[in-house]
Amino acid sequence: MATTPAPAQDRSAVRALLRLWPYVRPVRARLFSAAFVAILASCVGLVIPLVLKWMVDGPIAGRDPAGVWFGALCLLLLGLTEALLFGLRRWLVARPLARVEASMRAALYRHLQRLPVAFHDRWASGQLLSRGMTDLMLLRMFLAFPLTFLLVNGVTILVGVIIMLLQDWTLGLVVLGPAVPVLVTCVIFEKRYAALARRAQDQVGDLTTVVEESVLGIRIIKGFGHHRSQARAFRDLSKTLRGTELRKARLLATIWGVIVTLPEVAIGAALVVGVVQVADGALSAGTLVAFLSTALALRWPVESIGFLLAMSQEAATATERYFEVMDEEVEGTTAAPDTGSGTAPDTGSVDVRDKGLRFHDVGFRYPDAPPGTPPVLQHIDLHIRPGESMALVGATGSGKTTLTALIPRLYELTSGRITLDGVDITDLSREALRTKVAVAFEEPTLFSAAVGDNVLMGAKDTAGTADLERALAVAQADFVHALPQGADTQVGEQGLSLSGGQRQRLALARAVVGQPEFLVLDDPLSALDVHTEAAVEAALRQVLADTTALIVAHRPSTVLLADRVALLSGGRIAAVGTHHELLRTNAEYAHLMSGEEEGAR
């Protein structure tokens, strides 16, 4: 299972969260307004103890019913005002934060589409899904609540402490006694909780991967009776995640216990001292009531510090995980810069010997290959002339599929270069290159969309019904017309509602629908029966007559589609010639074509 990069050791939650600013900037006015409204609401709440002091020392002490009713009305209005202001804050943040989450998710999706295939080879899909869903949900929750209330509660505590000190500075010092141990506890908690939050969120990604693989591979699981082992793997990961979440809960309970207990003890001590002072006549009863009411009003801001810090740490971890993906270099940043024009450079002066598809001393090693391992491909020199079809044959692991993936730049060359009509493929924008080159992969992938939409993905936006019908005819995909809604029939996820041969024919139709200049086919007929294969080959001959093509072939019938054959052995081109020439002159090729090595790749 692919693993995610380890978090940096010099982690800073604040530095991580500041990276959200570009996404938050467009809605900053409403967020700042919401924070101001929340601060105003908290300050309104702190006025209530002052009204209580006036009532106790005034109307209540003087037995003035009218004054008591007036004070009660003031308290009611203050309470309503506080509630309305908090409701306004909620309204201010709801829409913009949904917009921030949507924009971040869209940016992540766009970035994933531009990342090289090598990145997707390394990363488990569940880890990417958890970043696009769970982590972004955590960030929206952080922006909606902890971000605002860390500021609001900080201001509330500061204003409340000032009010208490002004009421009676000795009682104020008693209440402030636990401040230092609470701060120390928070610092220790932050570091420990951050590590657990990261571990839990990575484990959620692993669990998501298992669920996704189980759903996509349900036929294999059922076919081989592995539902119990798969359930056991899921249960083990769930148990691990549960253990991590319980450790998080225990840590949060510990800090909450400290944060709640110490202030409560301080308030109790202040109550005893205050009562003594009132009994001695050194303090009015109204002042004590106002002081204790203010202290009790500060209980929530103080007690909430624990889970606000916890949510902030989870948000910081989610931000780090999000930007681990966003910081990956997209295609084109390590090679010659894309022109972005979508057009090819001028080829009018290209030597006729360089026309067609040509490999110039090409070498390739996978980016994540262990140091010291030999390259997959080395010193590949091959020339496919304009309008020529060349079959690529080789044993398992010889590098055929890797070689075909280099042409549309799914992977970047390690050395050498590839040219199309004399133009280096790195001098073309990827849009221009992939307009010129169409690929049909050995594993046909279809999307949850209409059959026609799946096929037309290989064509320009101007392609229409005529192009679709022509491509289906070439691929002998007449079965499409027998589907319930014809070409508008929706295929299920991965196209699993169709047979393997049907999926392969649709993938072939997708490759030829755009009438590309260069065609790369990776064993395009392997899933077809003999009769369908013969019909497809007959139709393909007409397409190949006007196209420069490289065809990975395993069977003699597919090889015979090509004008010439290249034998790939040990990452090198060992021989080039016609099928009959190589049968006579090359023992390895004759062995491969004899069928003694099955499933050669």
C-alpha positions as CSV (number, residue, x, y, z in Angstrom):
1,M,0.0,0.0,0.0
2,A,1.3,3.4,-0.9
3,T,2.4,5.5,2.0
4,T,2.3,9.2,2.5
5,P,5.3,11.4,3.2
6,A,6.3,11.7,6.8
7,P,5.4,15.1,8.4
8,A,8.2,17.5,9.0
9,Q,9.7,17.5,12.4
10,D,9.8,21.3,12.8
11,R,6.0,21.4,12.5
12,S,4.2,24.7,13.2
13,A,0.4,24.6,13.3
14,V,0.3,28.4,12.8
15,R,2.6,28.2,9.8
16,A,0.6,25.4,8.3
17,L,-2.8,27.2,8.8
18,L,-1.5,30.4,7.3
19,R,-1.2,28.6,3.9
20,L,-5.0,28.7,3.8
21,W,-4.9,32.5,3.3
22,P,-5.1,32.5,-0.5
23,Y,-8.3,30.5,-0.4
24,V,-9.7,32.6,2.5
25,R,-8.8,36.0,1.1
26,P,-11.8,36.3,-1.2
27,V,-14.2,35.9,1.7
28,R,-12.1,37.7,4.3
29,A,-14.6,40.6,4.7
30,R,-17.4,38.3,5.8
31,L,-15.1,36.3,8.1
32,F,-13.7,39.5,9.7
33,S,-17.3,40.8,10.1
34,A,-18.4,37.5,11.7
35,A,-15.4,37.7,14.1
36,F,-16.3,41.3,15.0
37,V,-20.0,40.4,15.6
38,A,-19.0,37.5,17.8
39,I,-16.7,39.7,19.9
40,L,-19.4,42.2,20.2
41,A,-21.9,39.5,21.3
42,S,-19.4,38.2,24.0
43,C,-18.8,41.8,25.3
44,V,-22.6,42.3,25.5
45,G,-22.7,39.1,27.6
46,L,-20.1,40.6,30.0
47,V,-22.3,43.7,30.5
48,I,-24.9,41.4,32.2
49,P,-22.9,41.1,35.5
50,L,-22.6,44.9,35.7
51,V,-26.3,45.2,35.4
52,L,-26.7,42.6,38.2
53,K,-24.3,44.6,40.4
54,W,-26.5,47.7,39.9
55,M,-29.6,45.7,40.7
56,V,-28.2,44.1,43.9
57,D,-26.7,47.3,45.3
58,G,-29.5,49.5,44.0
59,P,-33.2,48.5,43.5
60,I,-32.9,45.2,45.4
61,A,-31.1,46.7,48.4
62,G,-33.4,49.7,48.3
63,R,-36.5,47.5,47.8
64,D,-37.5,49.4,44.6
65,P,-39.8,47.1,42.5
66,A,-39.8,49.5,39.6
67,G,-36.0,49.4,39.5
68,V,-36.0,45.6,39.7
69,W,-38.4,45.4,36.7
70,F,-36.3,47.8,34.7
71,G,-33.1,45.8,35.5
72,A,-34.9,42.6,34.5
73,L,-35.9,44.2,31.2
74,C,-32.3,45.3,30.6
75,L,-31.1,41.7,31.2
76,L,-33.7,40.4,28.8
77,L,-32.7,42.8,26.1
78,L,-29.0,42.1,26.6
79,G,-29.7,38.3,26.3
80,L,-31.7,38.8,23.1
81,T,-29.0,41.0,21.6
82,E,-26.3,38.5,22.4
83,A,-28.4,35.7,20.8
84,L,-29.2,37.7,17.7
85,L,-25.5,38.7,17.3
86,F,-24.4,35.0,17.5
87,G,-27.1,34.1,15.0
88,L,-25.8,36.8,12.6
89,R,-22.3,35.5,13.0
90,R,-23.5,32.0,11.9
91,W,-25.2,33.5,8.9
92,L,-22.2,35.5,7.9
93,V,-19.8,32.4,7.7
94,A,-22.1,29.7,6.3
95,R,-22.1,30.6,2.6
96,P,-18.5,31.8,2.2
97,L,-17.0,28.8,4.0
98,A,-18.9,26.4,1.8
99,R,-17.4,28.4,-1.1
100,V,-13.9,28.0,0.4
101,E,-14.3,24.3,0.7
102,A,-15.6,24.0,-2.8
103,S,-12.8,26.0,-4.3
104,M,-10.1,24.0,-2.4
105,R,-11.7,20.7,-3.6
106,A,-11.8,22.0,-7.2
107,A,-8.2,23.1,-7.0
108,L,-7.1,19.7,-5.6
109,Y,-9.0,17.9,-8.4
110,R,-7.5,20.1,-11.1
111,H,-4.0,19.6,-9.6
112,L,-4.5,15.8,-9.5
113,Q,-5.3,15.8,-13.2
114,R,-2.0,17.6,-14.0
115,L,0.2,15.4,-11.8
116,P,2.4,12.9,-13.6
117,V,1.5,9.2,-13.7
118,A,4.5,8.5,-11.5
119,F,2.8,10.4,-8.7
120,H,-0.3,8.3,-9.0
121,D,1.8,5.1,-9.0
122,R,3.1,6.1,-5.6
123,W,0.0,7.3,-3.9
124,A,-2.9,5.1,-2.7
125,S,-6.3,6.4,-4.1
126,G,-7.8,6.3,-0.6
127,Q,-5.2,8.7,0.7
128,L,-6.2,11.2,-2.0
129,L,-9.9,10.7,-1.4
130,S,-9.5,11.3,2.3
131,R,-7.6,14.6,1.5
132,G,-10.3,15.7,-0.8
133,M,-13.2,14.9,1.5
134,T,-12.4,14.3,5.2
135,D,-9.6,16.8,5.4
136,L,-11.4,19.6,3.6
137,M,-14.5,19.0,5.9
138,L,-12.2,19.5,8.9
139,L,-10.8,22.7,7.4
140,R,-14.3,24.1,6.9
141,M,-15.2,23.3,10.5
142,F,-12.0,25.0,11.7
143,L,-12.8,28.2,9.7
144,A,-16.4,28.2,10.9
145,F,-15.7,27.7,14.6
146,P,-12.3,27.4,16.2
147,L,-10.6,30.1,14.0
148,T,-13.3,32.7,15.1
149,F,-13.6,31.6,18.7
150,L,-9.9,31.3,19.5
151,L,-9.9,35.1,18.8
152,V,-13.3,35.8,20.4
153,N,-12.6,33.8,23.5
154,G,-9.2,35.4,23.9
155,V,-10.7,38.9,23.7
156,T,-13.6,37.8,26.0
157,I,-11.1,36.5,28.6
158,L,-9.0,39.6,28.4
159,V,-12.0,41.9,28.8
160,G,-13.5,39.8,31.6
161,V,-10.2,39.7,33.5
162,I,-10.0,43.5,33.3
163,I,-13.6,43.8,34.6
164,M,-12.8,41.5,37.5
165,L,-9.7,43.4,38.4
166,L,-11.6,46.6,38.4
167,Q,-14.2,45.1,40.6
168,D,-11.7,43.8,43.2
169,W,-8.1,43.3,42.3
170,T,-7.5,40.8,45.2
171,L,-10.2,38.5,44.0
172,G,-9.0,38.9,40.4
173,L,-5.5,37.7,41.4
174,V,-7.1,34.6,43.1
175,V,-9.0,33.7,39.9
176,L,-5.8,34.3,37.8
177,G,-3.8,31.9,39.9
178,P,-4.3,28.8,37.5
179,A,-3.3,30.8,34.4
180,V,0.3,29.6,34.3
181,P,-0.4,25.8,34.8
182,V,-3.2,26.0,32.3
183,L,-0.9,27.5,29.7
184,V,1.9,24.9,30.3
185,T,-0.7,22.1,30.0
186,C,-1.9,23.6,26.6
187,V,1.7,23.7,25.2
188,I,2.4,20.1,26.2
189,F,-1.0,19.0,24.9
190,E,-0.5,20.7,21.5
191,K,2.6,18.7,20.6
192,R,1.2,15.3,21.7
193,Y,-2.2,15.8,20.1
194,A,-0.6,16.9,16.8
195,A,1.2,13.6,16.4
196,L,-2.0,11.6,17.2
197,A,-4.1,13.7,14.8
198,R,-1.7,13.1,11.9
199,R,-1.6,9.4,12.6
200,A,-5.4,9.2,12.7
201,Q,-5.9,11.1,9.5
202,D,-3.4,8.9,7.7
203,Q,-5.1,5.8,9.0
204,V,-8.4,7.1,7.7
205,G,-6.8,7.3,4.3
206,D,-5.6,3.7,4.5
207,L,-9.0,2.6,5.6
208,T,-10.6,4.4,2.6
209,T,-8.2,2.7,0.3
210,V,-9.2,-0.8,1.6
211,V,-12.9,0.1,1.2
212,E,-12.4,1.4,-2.4
213,E,-10.3,-1.6,-3.4
214,S,-12.9,-4.0,-1.9
215,V,-15.7,-2.4,-3.9
216,L,-13.8,-2.3,-7.2
217,G,-12.5,-5.8,-6.7
218,I,-15.7,-7.3,-5.4
219,R,-15.8,-9.9,-8.3
220,I,-12.3,-11.1,-7.3
221,I,-13.1,-11.2,-3.6
222,K,-16.3,-13.2,-4.2
223,G,-14.8,-15.4,-6.9
224,F,-12.0,-16.6,-4.7
225,G,-14.0,-16.6,-1.5
226,H,-11.7,-14.0,0.2
227,H,-14.5,-12.0,1.8
228,R,-13.4,-13.2,5.3
229,S,-9.8,-12.2,4.8
230,Q,-10.8,-8.8,3.4
231,A,-13.2,-8.3,6.3
232,R,-10.3,-9.2,8.6
233,A,-8.0,-6.6,7.0
234,F,-10.7,-4.0,7.3
235,R,-11.4,-4.9,10.9
236,D,-7.7,-4.7,11.8
237,L,-7.3,-1.3,10.2
238,S,-10.6,-0.1,12.0
239,K,-9.2,-1.4,15.3
240,T,-6.0,0.5,14.8
241,L,-7.9,3.7,13.9
242,R,-10.1,3.2,16.9
243,G,-7.1,2.8,19.2
244,T,-5.7,6.1,17.9
245,E,-9.0,7.9,18.3
246,L,-9.2,6.6,21.9
247,R,-5.8,7.9,22.6
248,K,-6.8,11.3,21.2
249,A,-9.9,11.2,23.4
250,R,-7.9,10.3,26.6
251,L,-5.5,13.1,25.9
252,L,-8.3,15.6,25.3
253,A,-10.0,14.4,28.5
254,T,-6.8,15.0,30.5
255,I,-6.4,18.5,29.3
256,W,-10.1,19.2,29.7
257,G,-9.9,17.9,33.2
258,V,-7.0,20.3,34.0
259,I,-8.6,23.3,32.3
260,V,-12.0,22.8,34.0
261,T,-10.7,21.8,37.5
262,L,-8.2,24.6,38.1
263,P,-10.5,27.5,37.2
264,E,-13.3,26.0,39.2
265,V,-11.1,25.7,42.3
266,A,-10.0,29.3,41.8
267,I,-13.7,30.5,41.5
268,G,-14.5,28.6,44.7
269,A,-11.5,30.2,46.5
270,A,-12.6,33.6,45.2
271,L,-16.2,33.0,46.5
272,V,-14.8,32.2,50.0
273,V,-12.6,35.2,50.1
274,G,-15.4,37.4,48.7
275,V,-17.9,36.3,51.3
276,V,-15.4,37.0,54.1
277,Q,-14.9,40.5,52.6
278,V,-18.6,41.1,52.3
279,A,-19.1,40.0,56.0
280,D,-16.3,42.4,57.0
281,G,-18.0,45.2,55.1
282,A,-14.9,45.6,52.8
283,L,-16.9,44.6,49.7
284,S,-20.5,45.2,48.6
285,A,-22.8,42.2,47.9
286,G,-23.4,43.6,44.4
287,T,-19.7,43.7,43.6
288,L,-19.3,40.1,44.7
289,V,-22.3,39.1,42.6
290,A,-20.9,41.0,39.6
291,F,-17.5,39.5,40.1
292,L,-18.7,35.9,40.4
293,S,-21.1,36.3,37.4
294,T,-18.2,37.6,35.3
295,A,-16.0,34.7,36.5
296,L,-18.8,32.2,35.6
297,A,-19.3,33.9,32.2
298,L,-15.6,33.2,31.5
299,R,-16.0,29.5,32.3
300,W,-17.0,28.6,28.7
301,P,-14.2,30.6,27.0
302,V,-11.6,29.0,29.3
303,E,-13.0,25.4,29.2
304,S,-13.4,25.5,25.4
305,I,-9.6,26.1,25.0
306,G,-9.0,22.3,25.0
307,F,-11.2,21.2,22.2
308,L,-10.6,24.4,20.2
309,L,-6.9,23.6,20.3
310,A,-7.7,20.0,19.3
311,M,-9.7,21.1,16.3
312,S,-7.0,23.5,15.4
313,Q,-4.4,20.8,15.5
314,E,-6.6,18.5,13.3
315,A,-7.1,21.4,10.9
316,A,-3.3,22.1,10.8
317,T,-2.7,18.4,10.0
318,A,-5.4,18.4,7.4
319,T,-3.8,21.5,5.8
320,E,-0.4,19.8,5.7
321,R,-1.9,16.7,4.1
322,Y,-3.7,18.9,1.5
323,F,-0.6,20.8,0.6
324,E,1.5,17.6,0.4
325,V,-0.4,16.9,-2.7
326,M,-0.7,20.5,-3.9
327,D,3.1,21.0,-3.6
328,E,3.9,18.1,-5.9
329,E,5.2,19.3,-9.3
330,V,2.8,19.0,-12.2
331,E,3.7,17.7,-15.6
332,G,6.0,19.9,-17.5
333,T,7.9,21.6,-14.7
334,T,10.9,19.3,-14.9
335,A,11.1,19.2,-18.7
336,A,11.2,21.8,-21.4
337,P,8.5,24.3,-20.7
338,D,5.1,23.9,-22.4
339,T,4.4,26.5,-25.0
340,G,0.7,26.4,-24.1
341,S,-0.1,27.3,-27.7
342,G,-1.6,24.0,-28.5
343,T,0.3,24.0,-31.9
344,A,3.4,22.3,-33.0
345,P,6.6,24.1,-33.9
346,D,7.3,24.6,-37.6
347,T,8.5,21.3,-39.2
348,G,9.0,22.6,-42.7
349,S,12.8,22.2,-42.7
350,V,12.8,18.7,-41.1
351,D,15.0,16.1,-42.8
352,V,12.9,13.4,-44.4
353,R,14.9,10.8,-42.5
354,D,13.5,12.2,-39.3
355,K,9.9,12.1,-40.4
356,G,7.6,9.7,-38.5
357,L,8.1,8.5,-34.9
358,R,11.7,8.1,-33.9
359,F,13.5,7.1,-30.6
360,H,17.0,8.6,-30.3
361,D,19.2,6.7,-27.7
362,V,16.2,6.6,-25.3
363,G,16.8,5.5,-21.7
364,F,14.3,5.3,-18.8
365,R,14.4,4.5,-15.1
366,Y,11.3,4.8,-12.9
367,P,11.5,7.9,-10.5
368,D,11.0,5.7,-7.4
369,A,13.4,2.9,-8.5
370,P,16.0,2.0,-5.8
371,P,19.5,3.5,-6.4
372,G,21.8,1.2,-8.4
373,T,19.1,-0.7,-10.2
374,P,19.5,-0.9,-14.0
375,P,17.2,1.2,-16.2
376,V,14.1,-0.3,-17.6
377,L,15.0,0.9,-21.1
378,Q,18.4,1.8,-22.4
379,H,19.9,2.9,-25.8
380,I,16.6,2.5,-27.6
381,D,17.1,3.6,-31.3
382,L,14.0,3.0,-33.4
383,H,12.5,4.7,-36.4
384,I,8.9,4.2,-37.5
385,R,8.5,5.9,-40.9
386,P,5.5,8.0,-41.8
387,G,2.4,5.8,-42.5
388,E,4.3,2.7,-41.3
389,S,3.0,0.3,-38.6
390,M,5.5,-1.4,-36.4
391,A,4.8,-4.2,-34.0
392,L,6.7,-4.2,-30.7
393,V,7.3,-7.8,-29.4
394,G,9.1,-8.9,-26.2
395,A,9.0,-11.2,-23.3
396,T,7.5,-10.4,-19.9
397,G,9.2,-7.5,-18.2
398,S,11.1,-6.4,-21.3
399,G,9.6,-2.9,-21.1
400,K,7.1,-2.8,-23.9
401,T,4.3,-1.0,-22.0
402,T,6.8,1.4,-20.5
403,L,8.1,2.3,-24.0
404,T,4.6,3.1,-25.2
405,A,3.9,5.3,-22.2
406,L,6.9,7.5,-23.0
407,I,5.4,8.7,-26.3
408,P,2.5,10.6,-24.8
409,R,4.8,11.7,-22.0
410,L,3.0,9.7,-19.3
411,Y,6.5,9.3,-18.0
412,E,9.5,11.6,-18.7
413,L,12.6,10.2,-20.4
414,T,15.6,9.7,-18.3
415,S,17.9,10.2,-21.3
416,G,17.7,10.5,-25.1
417,R,14.8,12.0,-26.9
418,I,11.7,11.1,-28.9
419,T,10.7,13.0,-32.0
420,L,7.5,13.2,-34.1
421,D,8.2,14.3,-37.6
422,G,11.5,15.6,-36.4
423,V,10.1,17.7,-33.5
424,D,11.1,16.7,-29.9
425,I,8.0,15.8,-27.9
426,T,9.3,18.0,-25.1
427,D,9.0,21.0,-27.4
428,L,5.3,20.4,-27.8
429,S,2.7,21.4,-25.3
430,R,1.1,18.3,-23.8
431,E,-2.2,19.4,-25.4
432,A,-0.6,19.4,-28.8
433,L,1.3,16.2,-28.2
434,R,-1.8,14.3,-27.1
435,T,-3.8,15.6,-30.0
436,K,-1.3,14.1,-32.3
437,V,-0.9,10.8,-30.4
438,A,-3.7,8.5,-29.4
439,V,-3.3,5.5,-27.1
440,A,-5.3,2.4,-26.4
441,F,-4.0,0.7,-23.2
442,E,-3.9,-3.0,-22.5
443,E,-6.3,-2.5,-19.5
444,P,-9.3,-0.6,-21.0
445,T,-10.6,1.9,-18.6
446,L,-14.2,3.3,-19.0
447,F,-15.9,6.0,-16.9
448,S,-19.3,6.1,-15.4
449,A,-20.8,7.9,-18.4
450,A,-22.6,7.2,-21.7
451,V,-20.9,4.8,-24.1
452,G,-20.7,7.6,-26.7
453,D,-19.1,10.0,-24.2
454,N,-16.5,7.4,-23.4
455,V,-15.5,6.9,-27.0
456,L,-15.6,10.6,-27.9
457,M,-13.1,11.4,-25.1
458,G,-10.5,10.5,-27.8
459,A,-11.7,13.2,-30.2
460,K,-11.8,17.0,-30.4
461,D,-14.8,18.8,-29.1
462,T,-16.1,19.2,-32.7
463,A,-16.4,15.4,-33.2
464,G,-20.0,14.3,-33.8
465,T,-22.2,11.3,-34.5
466,A,-20.5,10.4,-37.8
467,D,-17.1,10.2,-36.1
468,L,-18.5,8.1,-33.3
469,E,-20.1,5.6,-35.8
470,R,-16.9,5.4,-37.9
471,A,-14.9,4.6,-34.7
472,L,-17.4,2.0,-33.6
473,A,-17.3,0.4,-37.0
474,V,-13.5,0.2,-37.0
475,A,-13.5,-1.4,-33.5
476,Q,-16.4,-3.8,-34.5
477,A,-18.4,-2.4,-31.6
478,D,-21.8,-3.0,-33.2
479,F,-23.0,-4.3,-29.8
480,V,-23.4,-0.7,-28.8
481,H,-26.5,-0.4,-31.0
482,A,-28.1,-3.3,-29.1
483,L,-27.8,-1.6,-25.7
484,P,-31.0,-0.3,-24.1
485,Q,-30.2,3.4,-25.1
486,G,-27.6,2.7,-27.7
487,A,-24.6,5.0,-27.5
488,D,-26.4,6.9,-24.7
489,T,-26.4,3.9,-22.4
490,Q,-24.7,4.6,-19.2
491,V,-21.9,2.1,-18.3
492,G,-21.2,1.3,-14.6
493,E,-18.0,2.2,-12.7
494,Q,-14.9,0.9,-14.6
495,G,-17.3,-0.3,-17.3
496,L,-17.7,-3.6,-15.4
497,S,-21.3,-3.9,-16.8
498,L,-19.6,-4.8,-20.1
499,S,-17.5,-7.8,-21.0
500,G,-13.8,-7.6,-21.3
501,G,-13.9,-7.8,-25.1
502,Q,-16.6,-5.1,-25.2
503,R,-14.5,-2.7,-23.0
504,Q,-11.4,-3.4,-25.2
505,R,-13.3,-2.6,-28.4
506,L,-14.6,0.7,-26.9
507,A,-11.1,1.6,-25.8
508,L,-9.9,0.9,-29.4
509,A,-12.7,3.1,-30.8
510,R,-11.7,5.9,-28.4
511,A,-8.1,5.7,-29.8
512,V,-9.1,5.9,-33.5
513,V,-12.1,8.3,-33.2
514,G,-9.9,11.4,-33.4
515,Q,-8.0,10.2,-36.5
516,P,-4.7,10.8,-34.9
517,E,-1.4,11.2,-36.8
518,F,0.3,8.7,-34.5
519,L,-1.4,5.7,-32.9
520,V,0.0,3.6,-30.0
521,L,-1.9,0.4,-29.3
522,D,-0.9,-1.8,-26.3
523,D,-2.1,-5.3,-27.2
524,P,-5.5,-4.0,-28.3
525,L,-7.0,-7.3,-29.2
526,S,-6.1,-9.6,-26.4
527,A,-9.6,-10.0,-25.0
528,L,-11.3,-10.7,-28.4
529,D,-12.5,-14.0,-29.7
530,V,-10.9,-15.3,-32.9
531,H,-13.7,-14.2,-35.2
532,T,-14.1,-10.7,-33.7
533,E,-10.3,-10.3,-33.8
534,A,-10.2,-11.1,-37.5
535,A,-13.0,-8.5,-38.2
536,V,-11.3,-5.8,-36.1
537,E,-7.9,-6.5,-37.8
538,A,-9.5,-6.1,-41.2
539,A,-11.0,-2.7,-40.2
540,L,-7.8,-1.7,-38.5
541,R,-5.8,-2.2,-41.7
542,Q,-7.7,0.7,-43.4
543,V,-6.9,3.0,-40.4
544,L,-3.3,2.0,-40.2
545,A,-2.8,2.7,-43.9
546,D,-3.0,6.4,-43.1
547,T,-1.4,6.4,-39.6
548,T,2.0,6.0,-38.1
549,A,1.5,3.3,-35.5
550,L,3.3,1.4,-32.8
551,I,1.5,-1.8,-31.8
552,V,2.4,-3.9,-28.8
553,A,1.7,-7.5,-29.9
554,H,1.8,-10.9,-28.3
555,R,0.1,-13.0,-31.0
556,P,1.2,-13.6,-34.7
557,S,-2.2,-12.5,-35.9
558,T,-1.7,-9.0,-34.3
559,V,2.0,-8.9,-35.5
560,L,0.8,-9.4,-39.1
561,L,-1.1,-6.1,-38.9
562,A,2.3,-4.3,-38.9
563,D,4.7,-3.6,-41.7
564,R,7.8,-4.4,-39.5
565,V,8.5,-5.8,-36.1
566,A,10.9,-4.7,-33.4
567,L,12.0,-7.2,-30.8
568,L,12.6,-5.7,-27.3
569,S,14.8,-7.7,-25.1
570,G,16.3,-6.8,-21.7
571,G,15.3,-3.1,-22.2
572,R,17.0,-2.9,-25.6
573,I,16.0,-3.3,-29.2
574,A,17.5,-6.6,-30.2
575,A,16.3,-6.9,-33.8
576,V,14.1,-5.1,-36.4
577,G,12.6,-6.7,-39.5
578,T,9.5,-8.2,-41.0
579,H,7.7,-11.0,-39.2
580,H,9.0,-13.7,-41.6
581,E,12.5,-12.3,-41.5
582,L,12.7,-12.5,-37.7
583,L,11.1,-15.9,-37.6
584,R,14.0,-17.1,-39.8
585,T,16.9,-15.2,-38.3
586,N,16.1,-14.7,-34.6
587,A,15.7,-17.6,-32.2
588,E,14.2,-15.5,-29.4
589,Y,11.5,-14.0,-31.6
590,A,10.7,-17.5,-33.1
591,H,10.3,-18.8,-29.5
592,L,8.0,-15.9,-28.5
593,M,5.8,-16.4,-31.6
594,S,5.7,-20.2,-31.0
595,G,3.4,-19.6,-28.1
596,E,5.6,-21.5,-25.6
597,E,5.7,-18.4,-23.4
598,E,2.2,-17.5,-22.6
599,G,1.1,-14.0,-21.6
600,A,4.3,-12.4,-22.7
601,R,4.5,-8.8,-21.7
